[in-house]
Amino acid sequence: MKSKWDGIFAALEVLPFVMSEMEVPLASLSLTHVHYNPDDPISHASAFLALVPQALCIIYVTLIWATREVEVLLMFAGQMLCEGLNLVLKRLIREERPAQMFGKGYGMPSSHSQFVAFFSLSLTFFLLVRHVPDPSTNRSSSTFMQRAALSVLACICAGSVAASRVYLNYHTPKQVLAGYTAGLVCGISWFWFSSYLRREGWVDWALETQLARMARMRDLLIEEDLVEAGWQRWNDQRVAFKRKAKPSQYARGTTA
């Protein structure tokens, strides 16, 4: 009499033959897959620069979750719309990547260049135009020159990412230039649109909705340096606690 194990073993013996008949070519997740020359330091650095958009998306989501600032959410929404436009343009233009590139997909315009161009310009607009700290509540907020220096650094980084796409042969210079231009146009358009939403009161209306209140969304970033303001509140509480503790310490000393 055969045991149940005999049937299991027989099924396991047949399984490799069944799998071979059903075998499907494997695909790779190209989200972080970059080809580069390991003997070239610049090529190696360019491979890391290719991961900047993914890193920025993580930063976006982290800041939205940690701060609940509507300004960060608006910027991220514009970034995603810019990325969607790139997807549409690639399928409309259908221009191939350089012949020596091993990847998939169309190359016109460069999505990396468009992404970082939008980000750097949006950050510059925020730091130099929209962000106006109140001196009465931000005693040590960043100066205009410091914000200008950060904007220049963001633009330099964006240019480096764009140049790396040509260096790695993922795009032609024309494709990178087209992507960068599209990103700048999207950045200007989105800043104008978000300014319109603020000016006409749509942002204030959205913050009053039940969903926004449940999510604890707020709009402090325009006039407040969150790092400095948070540190000031903590420091004021610490000083107040020390002042309260001193009389009790003095009283214990006299009774002893």
N, C-alpha and C positions, 0 to 999 in steps of 0.2 A: 504493500500500500504506500503510495507516494505521500510524502509530507508536504505541507504548504511551502516549505523552503525550497523544494524542488522546482515549483512553479516560479518562485521569485528569481532563483538563479537562472532559469531558462529565459526569463524576460530580460535579465541583465545581459545575457549573452547576445540576444537579438538587438538590443538597444543601439549599439554602435553602428550596425548596418542600417537601421532606420534613420539615425541621425545623419549618416553620410548621404542618404537619399534626399534628406530635407535640408542639407547644408546650404546656407545663404552667405554670400560674401559679406564680411564684417566692414562696418564703416567706422570712421574715427570722428570724435567730437572735436571740431576744429576751433572751438571757442578760445582755447589757450594753446593751440598747436602752431608753432612758429618754426620755419626753416631758417637756419643761419649757418655761417661758416665758423666752426669752433676755433679755427686758427686765427681768426681776425677779431681783435678786441672790440673794434667799432661795430662789427656785425653782432657780436655777443651782446653789447649794450643796446643795440637796436632791437634785439629780440625781447629784451625787458621793456623797452619803450612800447612795444606792440601790446603790452598788457595794461597800459595806462587807462584806456576806456573801461575795462573791466574793474580796475581799481577805483576809478571815479564813481562807477555805479554803486559799488559797495559803500563808498564814502557818502554818497547821496542818501542811500537808504538808512545808514547809521545815523546821519545827522537828522533826518526826518523823524526817526524813532526817538532819538535822544532829546531833541530840542522842541519838536512839534511846531516848528516855525513854518508859517505859510509861505514865506519868501523862498525857503529851500524847496518846498513842494512845488511852487510855481516854476522855479528854475529846472527842476527835474522833469516836470511835465513838458516844458519846452525842449529839453534835451531829448526826450523820447519821441516827440513829434519830429524833431530834426532827423533822428535816426530812421523814423518811418519814411520821411521824404527821401532819404538816401536809398532806401530799399526800392521805392517806386522809381526813382531816377535810373537806378541800375537796370531795372527790367524794361524801361522804356528805351534807354540808349543801347544797351546790350553790347558794350565794347569789351573785348577780351583783355585779360591781364597780359603782362609781358610774357613772351614765349618761354623764357627760362624759369618761370615761376611754376611751382608744383601744386599750388592750391586750386580750389574750386571757386566758381562764382565769377560774376562780371567785375570789372575793375573801374568803371566810370560811373560816378565819381568815387574817390577814396573815402570809405566810411570813417576810417581812423582820423584822417585830416579834417573831415567835416565835424566829427565829434569834438575834437580838441579845439577847433576854431570856435565853435559855438560856446564851449565851456570857458575858454580864456576871455572871449569878448563879454560874455554874460557876467563873469566874475569882475572884470574891469568896470563894466557899467555899474554893478552893485557897489563896488568899493569907492569909486570916484564920483558917482552921480547920485545913486539912491540912498546909500548909507550915510546918514548925517547924525553922528552921535550928539547927544545932549550933554554939554559940559557940566551941567548941574548934577547929573546923575552918573556921569562917567568921568571921574576925576583924572584917570590915567589912561583914557582911551587912546587908541592909535592915532597918530597924526596923519595929515593928508599925504605927506611925503612917504611915510611908511606904507600907507595903502597904495600909493603910486608905485613904490618899489615892488610890492607884492604883485601888482598888476603886470609890471614889466617881466617879472620872473615867470608868471603864468604864460605870457605870450612867448617867451623864449622856450619854455617847455613844450608848448604847442607846436612851435616851429621845429623843434627837435623830433617830435613824434612824426610830423609830416615828412621831414627829410628822411627819417629812418625807413619809411615805406618805399622810397625810391632806392635807398641803399640795399635793402633786402630783396629788391627786384619783385616786390609785390604789386607795384604800380609804376606807371610811367610818370614823368614830371607833369605832363598835361593832366593826368587823372588826379594827381595830388593837388595841383593848383585849382582844378575844378571843385574838388571836395572842400578845400579850404575856403574858396569863395562862397560856396553854398552854405557853409557853416557860418560865415560872417553875415551873410544875408539873413539867415534864420535867426542869428543872435540879435541883429538890429530889429527885425520884425517882431520877435517875441518880446523884446524890451519895450517896444512901443505898445504892443498889445497889453502886456501886463501893467504898464503905466496907465493905459486907458481903463483897465479893470479897477485899478486903485482910485483913479480920479473920479470915476462915475459911481463909486461906492459898491461895486460888485464884490470886492474882496471882503469888505466889512459885512455885507449881507451874507456871504458864504460862511463867515466865522460865527454868525448868529444862528446858523442852522443846528438842528439837534445832533446831526452826525459830527459836525466840527466840534461841538461842545463835548460830546462823548469822547472824541479823540483828543480833547484838550489842546486843540490847535490854537496858536497865538500868533501875534504879529509885533514882536518886540525888536526884532533884528534890525529894523530900519533905523531906529533911534538909540539903540542900546548895544553896547559891547557885552555880549553875554558872558564871556570869560571874566572880564573886569568887574561887571556888575555882580556876578555870582561870588567872586572872591571878596568884594567889598562887603556884601551881606554876611558872609562867613566871618570876616575879620571883625565887623561890628559886633556880631554875636559873641565872638571870642573875647573881645575887650570888655563887653558888658558883663560876661560871666566872671572874668577876673576881678572886676570892680566889686561884684557882689560877694566874691569869695574872700576878699581882703578883710572886711570888717569882722567876719566870723573867725578868721584866723587870728586877728588881733584880740578878739574876745577870749578865745581859748588860751592865748598867751598870758593874759592878765589874770585869769582865774587860776592858772597853774602857779 
